[in-house]
Amino acid sequence: MPIRQSGQGKTVLLVDDDADILDSVFRILSGAGYKVMTSPSGDAADFQMPERSGVELAMKVTLERPRLKVLLMSGFPEGMLILNEGWHFLAKPFVASQLLALVRGLVDPDMPSKFKS
């Protein structure tokens, strides 16, 4: 799947190696007005460090941009990830309202709660 970009709102970088999830989350976020940039891998999202996992990509970009918000998603039932301070986690499968509530809370933390869900 090629890298895509849409929307005019706040920017969200979405990286997932599953094309169906990438497409689904892209539609949810762009439909909510976010500017969504997609990438099918950490390699494509950051060409300087090939063969990287989502956690490795998140570590690298937050070192470069400490105020960046991170939401990791995983469907692995083996156990919870240990997250760096300020990182957030969403277990797959999830529903659109869960995703949107988390993203809104991260990118618009001052938004009144009645608008977050």
Biopython code that builds the backbone (N, CA, C, O; Angstrom):
import numpy as np
from Bio.PDB.StructureBuilder import StructureBuilder

atoms = [
    (1, "MET", "N", (0.848, -1.178, 0.000)),
    (1, "MET", "CA", (0.000, 0.000, 0.000)),
    (1, "MET", "C", (0.890, 1.237, 0.000)),
    (1, "MET", "O", (1.821, 1.321, 0.802)),
    (2, "PRO", "N", (0.626, 2.193, -0.878)),
    (2, "PRO", "CA", (1.444, 3.407, -0.930)),
    (2, "PRO", "C", (1.175, 4.303, 0.265)),
    (2, "PRO", "O", (0.140, 4.189, 0.923)),
    (3, "ILE", "N", (2.105, 5.184, 0.535)),
    (3, "ILE", "CA", (1.922, 6.168, 1.589)),
    (3, "ILE", "C", (0.819, 7.121, 1.150)),
    (3, "ILE", "O", (0.826, 7.618, 0.023)),
    (4, "ARG", "N", (-0.138, 7.373, 2.058)),
    (4, "ARG", "CA", (-1.258, 8.260, 1.751)),
    (4, "ARG", "C", (-1.277, 9.407, 2.733)),
    (4, "ARG", "O", (-0.685, 9.347, 3.811)),
    (5, "GLN", "N", (-1.977, 10.455, 2.330)),
    (5, "GLN", "CA", (-2.137, 11.604, 3.190)),
    (5, "GLN", "C", (-3.496, 12.221, 2.908)),
    (5, "GLN", "O", (-3.920, 12.294, 1.755)),
    (6, "SER", "N", (-4.184, 12.666, 3.959)),
    (6, "SER", "CA", (-5.489, 13.294, 3.778)),
    (6, "SER", "C", (-5.742, 14.287, 4.890)),
    (6, "SER", "O", (-4.997, 14.350, 5.868)),
    (7, "GLY", "N", (-6.812, 15.070, 4.729)),
    (7, "GLY", "CA", (-7.312, 15.920, 5.796)),
    (7, "GLY", "C", (-6.583, 17.233, 5.969)),
    (7, "GLY", "O", (-5.546, 17.490, 5.357)),
    (8, "GLN", "N", (-7.165, 18.058, 6.831)),
    (8, "GLN", "CA", (-6.632, 19.392, 7.082)),
    (8, "GLN", "C", (-6.408, 19.668, 8.568)),
    (8, "GLN", "O", (-5.836, 20.699, 8.920)),
    (9, "GLY", "N", (-6.852, 18.758, 9.450)),
    (9, "GLY", "CA", (-6.736, 18.975, 10.891)),
    (9, "GLY", "C", (-5.351, 18.658, 11.411)),
    (9, "GLY", "O", (-4.366, 18.719, 10.675)),
    (10, "LYS", "N", (-5.289, 18.317, 12.690)),
    (10, "LYS", "CA", (-4.007, 17.958, 13.300)),
    (10, "LYS", "C", (-3.473, 16.695, 12.645)),
    (10, "LYS", "O", (-4.241, 15.833, 12.218)),
    (11, "THR", "N", (-2.153, 16.592, 12.568)),
    (11, "THR", "CA", (-1.509, 15.507, 11.834)),
    (11, "THR", "C", (-1.308, 14.266, 12.694)),
    (11, "THR", "O", (-0.862, 14.349, 13.838)),
    (12, "VAL", "N", (-1.648, 13.106, 12.116)),
    (12, "VAL", "CA", (-1.448, 11.811, 12.740)),
    (12, "VAL", "C", (-0.643, 10.958, 11.770)),
    (12, "VAL", "O", (-1.031, 10.802, 10.612)),
    (13, "LEU", "N", (0.480, 10.403, 12.235)),
    (13, "LEU", "CA", (1.252, 9.450, 11.449)),
    (13, "LEU", "C", (0.797, 8.068, 11.866)),
    (13, "LEU", "O", (0.880, 7.706, 13.040)),
    (14, "LEU", "N", (0.316, 7.297, 10.910)),
    (14, "LEU", "CA", (-0.215, 5.962, 11.161)),
    (14, "LEU", "C", (0.680, 4.945, 10.475)),
    (14, "LEU", "O", (0.858, 4.989, 9.257)),
    (15, "VAL", "N", (1.247, 4.022, 11.256)),
    (15, "VAL", "CA", (2.142, 3.002, 10.718)),
    (15, "VAL", "C", (1.605, 1.638, 11.130)),
    (15, "VAL", "O", (1.430, 1.369, 12.319)),
    (16, "ASP", "N", (1.343, 0.775, 10.146)),
    (16, "ASP", "CA", (0.908, -0.591, 10.438)),
    (16, "ASP", "C", (1.251, -1.464, 9.251)),
    (16, "ASP", "O", (1.114, -1.045, 8.101)),
    (17, "ASP", "N", (1.703, -2.693, 9.530)),
    (17, "ASP", "CA", (2.074, -3.593, 8.446)),
    (17, "ASP", "C", (0.879, -4.372, 7.896)),
    (17, "ASP", "O", (1.020, -5.109, 6.920)),
    (18, "ASP", "N", (-0.291, -4.219, 8.508)),
    (18, "ASP", "CA", (-1.506, -4.869, 8.035)),
    (18, "ASP", "C", (-2.296, -3.857, 7.199)),
    (18, "ASP", "O", (-2.825, -2.881, 7.732)),
    (19, "ALA", "N", (-2.373, -4.098, 5.890)),
    (19, "ALA", "CA", (-3.013, -3.151, 4.976)),
    (19, "ALA", "C", (-4.477, -2.898, 5.329)),
    (19, "ALA", "O", (-4.961, -1.777, 5.172)),
    (20, "ASP", "N", (-5.189, -3.922, 5.803)),
    (20, "ASP", "CA", (-6.599, -3.744, 6.166)),
    (20, "ASP", "C", (-6.754, -2.820, 7.372)),
    (20, "ASP", "O", (-7.634, -1.959, 7.389)),
    (21, "ILE", "N", (-5.901, -2.997, 8.378)),
    (21, "ILE", "CA", (-5.952, -2.127, 9.558)),
    (21, "ILE", "C", (-5.530, -0.717, 9.187)),
    (21, "ILE", "O", (-6.148, 0.254, 9.624)),
    (22, "LEU", "N", (-4.490, -0.600, 8.390)),
    (22, "LEU", "CA", (-4.027, 0.710, 7.938)),
    (22, "LEU", "C", (-5.155, 1.454, 7.233)),
    (22, "LEU", "O", (-5.382, 2.635, 7.496)),
    (23, "ASP", "N", (-5.861, 0.767, 6.340)),
    (23, "ASP", "CA", (-6.960, 1.383, 5.602)),
    (23, "ASP", "C", (-8.124, 1.750, 6.518)),
    (23, "ASP", "O", (-8.691, 2.836, 6.403)),
    (24, "SER", "N", (-8.475, 0.851, 7.418)),
    (24, "SER", "CA", (-9.595, 1.083, 8.322)),
    (24, "SER", "C", (-9.338, 2.274, 9.249)),
    (24, "SER", "O", (-10.189, 3.151, 9.394)),
    (25, "VAL", "N", (-8.164, 2.296, 9.870)),
    (25, "VAL", "CA", (-7.833, 3.382, 10.789)),
    (25, "VAL", "C", (-7.679, 4.694, 10.022)),
    (25, "VAL", "O", (-8.056, 5.755, 10.520)),
    (26, "PHE", "N", (-7.128, 4.624, 8.812)),
    (26, "PHE", "CA", (-7.023, 5.812, 7.958)),
    (26, "PHE", "C", (-8.409, 6.415, 7.732)),
    (26, "PHE", "O", (-8.596, 7.623, 7.875)),
    (27, "ARG", "N", (-9.377, 5.570, 7.379)),
    (27, "ARG", "CA", (-10.738, 6.062, 7.114)),
    (27, "ARG", "C", (-11.376, 6.650, 8.375)),
    (27, "ARG", "O", (-12.045, 7.681, 8.305)),
    (28, "ILE", "N", (-11.177, 6.008, 9.517)),
    (28, "ILE", "CA", (-11.748, 6.505, 10.773)),
    (28, "ILE", "C", (-11.183, 7.883, 11.109)),
    (28, "ILE", "O", (-11.936, 8.818, 11.385)),
    (29, "LEU", "N", (-9.853, 8.006, 11.085)),
    (29, "LEU", "CA", (-9.217, 9.263, 11.477)),
    (29, "LEU", "C", (-9.425, 10.382, 10.460)),
    (29, "LEU", "O", (-9.696, 11.521, 10.839)),
    (30, "SER", "N", (-9.303, 10.068, 9.184)),
    (30, "SER", "CA", (-9.513, 11.118, 8.174)),
    (30, "SER", "C", (-10.976, 11.542, 8.161)),
    (30, "SER", "O", (-11.280, 12.710, 7.920)),
    (31, "GLY", "N", (-11.889, 10.601, 8.419)),
    (31, "GLY", "CA", (-13.309, 10.931, 8.505)),
    (31, "GLY", "C", (-13.624, 11.841, 9.680)),
    (31, "GLY", "O", (-14.625, 12.557, 9.659)),
    (32, "ALA", "N", (-12.783, 11.821, 10.701)),
    (32, "ALA", "CA", (-12.957, 12.682, 11.867)),
    (32, "ALA", "C", (-12.229, 14.017, 11.691)),
    (32, "ALA", "O", (-12.213, 14.845, 12.602)),
    (33, "GLY", "N", (-11.626, 14.222, 10.513)),
    (33, "GLY", "CA", (-11.008, 15.510, 10.209)),
    (33, "GLY", "C", (-9.518, 15.609, 10.448)),
    (33, "GLY", "O", (-8.940, 16.683, 10.279)),
    (34, "TYR", "N", (-8.880, 14.518, 10.838)),
    (34, "TYR", "CA", (-7.439, 14.562, 11.054)),
    (34, "TYR", "C", (-6.687, 14.481, 9.728)),
    (34, "TYR", "O", (-7.153, 13.858, 8.774)),
    (35, "LYS", "N", (-5.532, 15.111, 9.682)),
    (35, "LYS", "CA", (-4.614, 14.960, 8.556)),
    (35, "LYS", "C", (-3.843, 13.680, 8.835)),
    (35, "LYS", "O", (-3.028, 13.642, 9.757)),
    (36, "VAL", "N", (-4.082, 12.641, 8.065)),
    (36, "VAL", "CA", (-3.508, 11.328, 8.333)),
    (36, "VAL", "C", (-2.463, 10.997, 7.280)),
    (36, "VAL", "O", (-2.732, 11.040, 6.079)),
    (37, "MET", "N", (-1.277, 10.668, 7.746)),
    (37, "MET", "CA", (-0.206, 10.198, 6.875)),
    (37, "MET", "C", (-0.007, 8.731, 7.204)),
    (37, "MET", "O", (0.167, 8.381, 8.371)),
    (38, "THR", "N", (-0.028, 7.867, 6.199)),
    (38, "THR", "CA", (0.108, 6.441, 6.462)),
    (38, "THR", "C", (1.426, 5.904, 5.936)),
    (38, "THR", "O", (2.026, 6.438, 5.003)),
    (39, "SER", "N", (1.849, 4.821, 6.578)),
    (39, "SER", "CA", (3.041, 4.115, 6.143)),
    (39, "SER", "C", (2.850, 2.635, 6.466)),
    (39, "SER", "O", (2.376, 2.294, 7.549)),
    (40, "PRO", "N", (3.218, 1.752, 5.531)),
    (40, "PRO", "CA", (3.050, 0.325, 5.772)),
    (40, "PRO", "C", (4.147, -0.300, 6.636)),
    (40, "PRO", "O", (4.091, -1.494, 6.931)),
    (41, "SER", "N", (5.142, 0.489, 7.044)),
    (41, "SER", "CA", (6.219, -0.055, 7.873)),
    (41, "SER", "C", (7.009, 1.064, 8.528)),
    (41, "SER", "O", (6.963, 2.218, 8.102)),
    (42, "GLY", "N", (7.731, 0.695, 9.571)),
    (42, "GLY", "CA", (8.640, 1.650, 10.199)),
    (42, "GLY", "C", (9.728, 2.086, 9.237)),
    (42, "GLY", "O", (10.203, 3.221, 9.285)),
    (43, "ASP", "N", (10.119, 1.162, 8.358)),
    (43, "ASP", "CA", (11.142, 1.499, 7.358)),
    (43, "ASP", "C", (10.680, 2.635, 6.464)),
    (43, "ASP", "O", (11.419, 3.590, 6.226)),
    (44, "ALA", "N", (9.450, 2.528, 5.970)),
    (44, "ALA", "CA", (8.922, 3.553, 5.067)),
    (44, "ALA", "C", (8.655, 4.855, 5.809)),
    (44, "ALA", "O", (8.793, 5.935, 5.234)),
    (45, "ALA", "N", (8.275, 4.764, 7.080)),
    (45, "ALA", "CA", (8.009, 5.969, 7.867)),
    (45, "ALA", "C", (9.297, 6.710, 8.181)),
    (45, "ALA", "O", (9.298, 7.936, 8.292)),
    (46, "ASP", "N", (10.375, 5.990, 8.322)),
    (46, "ASP", "CA", (11.670, 6.593, 8.629)),
    (46, "ASP", "C", (12.740, 5.783, 7.907)),
    (46, "ASP", "O", (13.240, 4.791, 8.436)),
    (47, "PHE", "N", (13.079, 6.201, 6.729)),
    (47, "PHE", "CA", (13.998, 5.452, 5.868)),
    (47, "PHE", "C", (15.404, 5.336, 6.426)),
    (47, "PHE", "O", (16.202, 4.559, 5.901)),
    (48, "GLN", "N", (15.735, 6.079, 7.468)),
    (48, "GLN", "CA", (17.099, 6.057, 7.991)),
    (48, "GLN", "C", (17.404, 4.815, 8.830)),
    (48, "GLN", "O", (18.573, 4.481, 9.023)),
    (49, "MET", "N", (16.375, 4.125, 9.332)),
    (49, "MET", "CA", (16.620, 2.967, 10.184)),
    (49, "MET", "C", (15.750, 1.796, 9.726)),
    (49, "MET", "O", (14.650, 1.609, 10.246)),
    (50, "PRO", "N", (16.223, 1.010, 8.765)),
    (50, "PRO", "CA", (15.420, -0.104, 8.262)),
    (50, "PRO", "C", (15.222, -1.204, 9.294)),
    (50, "PRO", "O", (15.954, -1.296, 10.279)),
    (51, "GLU", "N", (14.207, -2.042, 9.044)),
    (51, "GLU", "CA", (13.921, -3.205, 9.882)),
    (51, "GLU", "C", (13.548, -2.828, 11.308)),
    (51, "GLU", "O", (13.985, -3.488, 12.250)),
    (52, "ARG", "N", (12.758, -1.789, 11.485)),
    (52, "ARG", "CA", (12.425, -1.319, 12.825)),
    (52, "ARG", "C", (11.006, -1.713, 13.211)),
    (52, "ARG", "O", (10.119, -1.769, 12.360)),
    (53, "SER", "N", (10.795, -1.983, 14.489)),
    (53, "SER", "CA", (9.463, -2.264, 15.013)),
    (53, "SER", "C", (8.762, -0.949, 15.342)),
    (53, "SER", "O", (9.368, 0.121, 15.295)),
    (54, "GLY", "N", (7.482, -1.045, 15.674)),
    (54, "GLY", "CA", (6.733, 0.138, 16.070)),
    (54, "GLY", "C", (7.306, 0.801, 17.307)),
    (54, "GLY", "O", (7.370, 2.027, 17.389)),
    (55, "VAL", "N", (7.721, -0.008, 18.269)),
    (55, "VAL", "CA", (8.310, 0.538, 19.486)),
    (55, "VAL", "C", (9.625, 1.246, 19.172)),
    (55, "VAL", "O", (9.891, 2.327, 19.697)),
    (56, "GLU", "N", (10.440, 0.642, 18.326)),
    (56, "GLU", "CA", (11.717, 1.271, 17.951)),
    (56, "GLU", "C", (11.488, 2.585, 17.210)),
    (56, "GLU", "O", (12.194, 3.564, 17.450)),
    (57, "LEU", "N", (10.511, 2.611, 16.315)),
    (57, "LEU", "CA", (10.185, 3.848, 15.611)),
    (57, "LEU", "C", (9.714, 4.918, 16.598)),
    (57, "LEU", "O", (10.141, 6.070, 16.522)),
    (58, "ALA", "N", (8.835, 4.532, 17.520)),
    (58, "ALA", "CA", (8.333, 5.482, 18.513)),
    (58, "ALA", "C", (9.467, 6.029, 19.375)),
    (58, "ALA", "O", (9.497, 7.221, 19.680)),
    (59, "MET", "N", (10.397, 5.161, 19.766)),
    (59, "MET", "CA", (11.531, 5.616, 20.575)),
    (59, "MET", "C", (12.373, 6.634, 19.823)),
    (59, "MET", "O", (12.770, 7.656, 20.383)),
    (60, "LYS", "N", (12.643, 6.353, 18.558)),
    (60, "LYS", "CA", (13.476, 7.254, 17.765)),
    (60, "LYS", "C", (12.809, 8.612, 17.573)),
    (60, "LYS", "O", (13.442, 9.649, 17.773)),
    (61, "VAL", "N", (11.539, 8.611, 17.185)),
    (61, "VAL", "CA", (10.894, 9.895, 16.903)),
    (61, "VAL", "C", (10.642, 10.697, 18.173)),
    (61, "VAL", "O", (10.672, 11.926, 18.127)),
    (62, "THR", "N", (10.394, 10.041, 19.310)),
    (62, "THR", "CA", (10.195, 10.807, 20.537)),
    (62, "THR", "C", (11.513, 11.333, 21.102)),
    (62, "THR", "O", (11.516, 12.320, 21.838)),
    (63, "LEU", "N", (12.625, 10.691, 20.770)),
    (63, "LEU", "CA", (13.914, 11.271, 21.145)),
    (63, "LEU", "C", (14.158, 12.555, 20.369)),
    (63, "LEU", "O", (14.699, 13.521, 20.906)),
    (64, "GLU", "N", (13.755, 12.560, 19.104)),
    (64, "GLU", "CA", (13.928, 13.743, 18.261)),
    (64, "GLU", "C", (12.880, 14.812, 18.560)),
    (64, "GLU", "O", (13.152, 16.006, 18.435)),
    (65, "ARG", "N", (11.680, 14.380, 18.957)),
    (65, "ARG", "CA", (10.573, 15.303, 19.223)),
    (65, "ARG", "C", (9.891, 14.875, 20.521)),
    (65, "ARG", "O", (8.885, 14.167, 20.484)),
    (66, "PRO", "N", (10.422, 15.293, 21.660)),
    (66, "PRO", "CA", (9.923, 14.811, 22.950)),
    (66, "PRO", "C", (8.450, 15.106, 23.226)),
    (66, "PRO", "O", (7.833, 14.399, 24.022)),
    (67, "ARG", "N", (7.876, 16.112, 22.604)),
    (67, "ARG", "CA", (6.471, 16.456, 22.847)),
    (67, "ARG", "C", (5.508, 15.650, 21.976)),
    (67, "ARG", "O", (4.291, 15.800, 22.086)),
    (68, "LEU", "N", (6.047, 14.807, 21.123)),
    (68, "LEU", "CA", (5.227, 13.981, 20.237)),
    (68, "LEU", "C", (4.403, 12.996, 21.058)),
    (68, "LEU", "O", (4.907, 12.403, 22.011)),
    (69, "LYS", "N", (3.138, 12.822, 20.688)),
    (69, "LYS", "CA", (2.258, 11.867, 21.368)),
    (69, "LYS", "C", (2.346, 10.522, 20.662)),
    (69, "LYS", "O", (2.399, 10.475, 19.433)),
    (70, "VAL", "N", (2.362, 9.428, 21.416)),
    (70, "VAL", "CA", (2.494, 8.085, 20.862)),
    (70, "VAL", "C", (1.328, 7.222, 21.329)),
    (70, "VAL", "O", (1.032, 7.148, 22.522)),
    (71, "LEU", "N", (0.675, 6.574, 20.377)),
    (71, "LEU", "CA", (-0.361, 5.585, 20.664)),
    (71, "LEU", "C", (0.041, 4.311, 19.941)),
    (71, "LEU", "O", (0.047, 4.269, 18.711)),
    (72, "LEU", "N", (0.372, 3.280, 20.690)),
    (72, "LEU", "CA", (0.748, 1.990, 20.117)),
    (72, "LEU", "C", (-0.466, 1.076, 20.146)),
    (72, "LEU", "O", (-1.212, 1.050, 21.125)),
    (73, "MET", "N", (-0.657, 0.325, 19.066)),
    (73, "MET", "CA", (-1.753, -0.629, 18.977)),
    (73, "MET", "C", (-1.151, -2.007, 18.745)),
    (73, "MET", "O", (-0.181, -2.152, 18.002)),
    (74, "SER", "N", (-1.733, -3.022, 19.387)),
    (74, "SER", "CA", (-1.242, -4.374, 19.185)),
    (74, "SER", "C", (-2.360, -5.372, 19.408)),
    (74, "SER", "O", (-3.245, -5.169, 20.239)),
    (75, "GLY", "N", (-2.301, -6.455, 18.649)),
    (75, "GLY", "CA", (-3.244, -7.539, 18.810)),
    (75, "GLY", "C", (-2.615, -8.750, 19.445)),
    (75, "GLY", "O", (-3.242, -9.808, 19.496)),
    (76, "PHE", "N", (-1.389, -8.632, 19.936)),
    (76, "PHE", "CA", (-0.702, -9.763, 20.534)),
    (76, "PHE", "C", (-1.262, -10.048, 21.925)),
    (76, "PHE", "O", (-1.204, -9.184, 22.799)),
    (77, "PRO", "N", (-1.799, -11.235, 22.141)),
    (77, "PRO", "CA", (-2.391, -11.551, 23.446)),
    (77, "PRO", "C", (-1.368, -11.982, 24.494)),
    (77, "PRO", "O", (-1.733, -12.231, 25.643)),
    (78, "GLU", "N", (-0.095, -12.073, 24.116)),
    (78, "GLU", "CA", (0.919, -12.595, 25.033)),
    (78, "GLU", "C", (1.158, -11.697, 26.240)),
    (78, "GLU", "O", (1.645, -12.168, 27.268)),
    (79, "GLY", "N", (0.835, -10.452, 26.140)),
    (79, "GLY", "CA", (1.061, -9.582, 27.286)),
    (79, "GLY", "C", (1.124, -8.132, 26.881)),
    (79, "GLY", "O", (1.214, -7.796, 25.701)),
    (80, "MET", "N", (1.077, -7.301, 27.861)),
    (80, "MET", "CA", (1.058, -5.858, 27.671)),
    (80, "MET", "C", (2.471, -5.355, 27.390)),
    (80, "MET", "O", (3.450, -5.891, 27.908)),
    (81, "LEU", "N", (2.555, -4.354, 26.589)),
    (81, "LEU", "CA", (3.832, -3.688, 26.346)),
    (81, "LEU", "C", (4.201, -2.836, 27.552)),
    (81, "LEU", "O", (3.323, -2.323, 28.245)),
    (82, "ILE", "N", (5.468, -2.687, 27.798)),
    (82, "ILE", "CA", (5.925, -1.722, 28.794)),
    (82, "ILE", "C", (6.135, -0.432, 28.038)),
    (82, "ILE", "O", (6.972, -0.353, 27.138)),
    (83, "LEU", "N", (5.370, 0.580, 28.410)),
    (83, "LEU", "CA", (5.372, 1.833, 27.663)),
    (83, "LEU", "C", (6.225, 2.888, 28.333)),
    (83, "LEU", "O", (6.293, 2.965, 29.559)),
    (84, "ASN", "N", (6.875, 3.700, 27.515)),
    (84, "ASN", "CA", (7.595, 4.853, 28.035)),
    (84, "ASN", "C", (6.583, 5.842, 28.600)),
    (84, "ASN", "O", (5.405, 5.810, 28.243)),
    (85, "GLU", "N", (7.044, 6.707, 29.470)),
    (85, "GLU", "CA", (6.161, 7.707, 30.053)),
    (85, "GLU", "C", (5.533, 8.552, 28.944)),
    (85, "GLU", "O", (6.225, 9.026, 28.043)),
    (86, "GLY", "N", (4.243, 8.729, 29.021)),
    (86, "GLY", "CA", (3.533, 9.530, 28.036)),
    (86, "GLY", "C", (3.047, 8.752, 26.834)),
    (86, "GLY", "O", (2.310, 9.297, 26.013)),
    (87, "TRP", "N", (3.436, 7.491, 26.702)),
    (87, "TRP", "CA", (2.950, 6.662, 25.610)),
    (87, "TRP", "C", (1.631, 6.031, 26.020)),
    (87, "TRP", "O", (1.366, 5.847, 27.208)),
    (88, "HIS", "N", (0.812, 5.703, 25.043)),
    (88, "HIS", "CA", (-0.492, 5.112, 25.296)),
    (88, "HIS", "C", (-0.645, 3.843, 24.465)),
    (88, "HIS", "O", (0.047, 3.653, 23.465)),
    (89, "PHE", "N", (-1.562, 2.979, 24.893)),
    (89, "PHE", "CA", (-1.730, 1.679, 24.256)),
    (89, "PHE", "C", (-3.203, 1.415, 23.981)),
    (89, "PHE", "O", (-4.065, 1.726, 24.802)),
    (90, "LEU", "N", (-3.483, 0.833, 22.810)),
    (90, "LEU", "CA", (-4.828, 0.414, 22.430)),
    (90, "LEU", "C", (-4.741, -1.016, 21.923)),
    (90, "LEU", "O", (-4.037, -1.296, 20.954)),
    (91, "ALA", "N", (-5.464, -1.925, 22.585)),
    (91, "ALA", "CA", (-5.448, -3.330, 22.185)),
    (91, "ALA", "C", (-6.355, -3.543, 20.979)),
    (91, "ALA", "O", (-7.455, -2.994, 20.907)),
    (92, "LYS", "N", (-5.876, -4.348, 20.032)),
    (92, "LYS", "CA", (-6.688, -4.766, 18.891)),
    (92, "LYS", "C", (-7.398, -6.047, 19.278)),
    (92, "LYS", "O", (-6.793, -6.873, 19.962)),
    (93, "PRO", "N", (-8.620, -6.263, 18.892)),
    (93, "PRO", "CA", (-9.453, -5.361, 18.097)),
    (93, "PRO", "C", (-10.035, -4.256, 18.972)),
    (93, "PRO", "O", (-10.137, -4.391, 20.191)),
    (94, "PHE", "N", (-10.410, -3.169, 18.320)),
    (94, "PHE", "CA", (-11.013, -2.038, 19.011)),
    (94, "PHE", "C", (-12.131, -1.495, 18.137)),
    (94, "PHE", "O", (-12.240, -1.846, 16.963)),
    (95, "VAL", "N", (-12.956, -0.641, 18.716)),
    (95, "VAL", "CA", (-14.022, -0.007, 17.940)),
    (95, "VAL", "C", (-13.612, 1.434, 17.662)),
    (95, "VAL", "O", (-12.776, 2.004, 18.362)),
    (96, "ALA", "N", (-14.210, 2.006, 16.638)),
    (96, "ALA", "CA", (-13.838, 3.356, 16.197)),
    (96, "ALA", "C", (-13.935, 4.374, 17.321)),
    (96, "ALA", "O", (-13.081, 5.254, 17.432)),
    (97, "SER", "N", (-14.964, 4.268, 18.158)),
    (97, "SER", "CA", (-15.132, 5.255, 19.238)),
    (97, "SER", "C", (-13.973, 5.194, 20.239)),
    (97, "SER", "O", (-13.582, 6.228, 20.782)),
    (98, "GLN", "N", (-13.419, 4.005, 20.493)),
    (98, "GLN", "CA", (-12.254, 3.889, 21.386)),
    (98, "GLN", "C", (-11.050, 4.596, 20.788)),
    (98, "GLN", "O", (-10.363, 5.363, 21.463)),
    (99, "LEU", "N", (-10.804, 4.328, 19.512)),
    (99, "LEU", "CA", (-9.678, 4.946, 18.821)),
    (99, "LEU", "C", (-9.814, 6.465, 18.820)),
    (99, "LEU", "O", (-8.874, 7.178, 19.171)),
    (100, "LEU", "N", (-10.980, 6.954, 18.428)),
    (100, "LEU", "CA", (-11.178, 8.404, 18.347)),
    (100, "LEU", "C", (-11.066, 9.070, 19.716)),
    (100, "LEU", "O", (-10.504, 10.160, 19.822)),
    (101, "ALA", "N", (-11.586, 8.440, 20.754)),
    (101, "ALA", "CA", (-11.483, 9.020, 22.096)),
    (101, "ALA", "C", (-10.022, 9.139, 22.524)),
    (101, "ALA", "O", (-9.622, 10.161, 23.082)),
    (102, "LEU", "N", (-9.225, 8.105, 22.269)),
    (102, "LEU", "CA", (-7.806, 8.153, 22.628)),
    (102, "LEU", "C", (-7.058, 9.208, 21.819)),
    (102, "LEU", "O", (-6.294, 9.994, 22.379)),
    (103, "VAL", "N", (-7.272, 9.228, 20.512)),
    (103, "VAL", "CA", (-6.575, 10.201, 19.670)),
    (103, "VAL", "C", (-6.976, 11.621, 20.047)),
    (103, "VAL", "O", (-6.114, 12.492, 20.170)),
    (104, "ARG", "N", (-8.263, 11.867, 20.230)),
    (104, "ARG", "CA", (-8.703, 13.211, 20.631)),
    (104, "ARG", "C", (-8.094, 13.619, 21.957)),
    (104, "ARG", "O", (-7.688, 14.767, 22.134)),
    (105, "GLY", "N", (-8.031, 12.669, 22.898)),
    (105, "GLY", "CA", (-7.425, 12.974, 24.188)),
    (105, "GLY", "C", (-5.952, 13.313, 24.092)),
    (105, "GLY", "O", (-5.434, 14.096, 24.889)),
    (106, "LEU", "N", (-5.278, 12.725, 23.116)),
    (106, "LEU", "CA", (-3.852, 12.993, 22.930)),
    (106, "LEU", "C", (-3.599, 14.300, 22.194)),
    (106, "LEU", "O", (-2.741, 15.081, 22.605)),
    (107, "VAL", "N", (-4.329, 14.551, 21.116)),
    (107, "VAL", "CA", (-4.031, 15.726, 20.297)),
    (107, "VAL", "C", (-4.814, 16.964, 20.711)),
    (107, "VAL", "O", (-4.412, 18.082, 20.385)),
    (108, "ASP", "N", (-5.924, 16.788, 21.423)),
    (108, "ASP", "CA", (-6.733, 17.911, 21.892)),
    (108, "ASP", "C", (-7.073, 17.743, 23.367)),
    (108, "ASP", "O", (-8.252, 17.664, 23.714)),
    (109, "PRO", "N", (-6.065, 17.687, 24.253)),
    (109, "PRO", "CA", (-6.340, 17.390, 25.664)),
    (109, "PRO", "C", (-7.191, 18.440, 26.365)),
    (109, "PRO", "O", (-7.799, 18.141, 27.393)),
    (110, "ASP", "N", (-7.251, 19.651, 25.844)),
    (110, "ASP", "CA", (-8.026, 20.707, 26.484)),
    (110, "ASP", "C", (-9.461, 20.774, 25.985)),
    (110, "ASP", "O", (-10.248, 21.591, 26.463)),
    (111, "MET", "N", (-9.809, 19.916, 25.022)),
    (111, "MET", "CA", (-11.160, 19.911, 24.492)),
    (111, "MET", "C", (-12.126, 19.466, 25.604)),
    (111, "MET", "O", (-11.837, 18.504, 26.315)),
    (112, "PRO", "N", (-13.261, 20.149, 25.761)),
    (112, "PRO", "CA", (-14.229, 19.724, 26.785)),
    (112, "PRO", "C", (-14.618, 18.254, 26.550)),
    (112, "PRO", "O", (-14.751, 17.810, 25.410)),
    (113, "SER", "N", (-14.795, 17.522, 27.638)),
    (113, "SER", "CA", (-15.046, 16.079, 27.550)),
    (113, "SER", "C", (-16.289, 15.740, 26.765)),
    (113, "SER", "O", (-16.353, 14.653, 26.191)),
    (114, "LYS", "N", (-17.288, 16.614, 26.705)),
    (114, "LYS", "CA", (-18.499, 16.295, 25.966)),
    (114, "LYS", "C", (-18.229, 16.181, 24.473)),
    (114, "LYS", "O", (-19.042, 15.609, 23.747)),
    (115, "PHE", "N", (-17.104, 16.712, 23.995)),
    (115, "PHE", "CA", (-16.756, 16.623, 22.585)),
    (115, "PHE", "C", (-15.786, 15.490, 22.284)),
    (115, "PHE", "O", (-15.483, 15.255, 21.114)),
    (116, "LYS", "N", (-15.289, 14.782, 23.285)),
    (116, "LYS", "CA", (-14.285, 13.757, 23.082)),
    (116, "LYS", "C", (-14.849, 12.415, 22.640)),
    (116, "LYS", "O", (-14.110, 11.613, 22.069)),
    (117, "SER", "N", (-16.085, 12.147, 22.872)),
    (117, "SER", "CA", (-16.604, 10.827, 22.516)),
    (117, "SER", "C", (-17.456, 10.851, 21.274)),
    (117, "SER", "O", (-17.963, 9.812, 20.852)),
]
sb = StructureBuilder()
sb.init_structure("model")
sb.init_model(0)
sb.init_chain("A")
sb.init_seg("    ")
for serial, (resi, resn, name, xyz) in enumerate(atoms, 1):
    if name == "N":
        sb.init_residue(resn, " ", resi, " ")
    sb.init_atom(name, np.array(xyz, "f"), 0.0, 1.0, " ", f" {name:<3s}", serial, name[0])
structure = sb.get_structure()
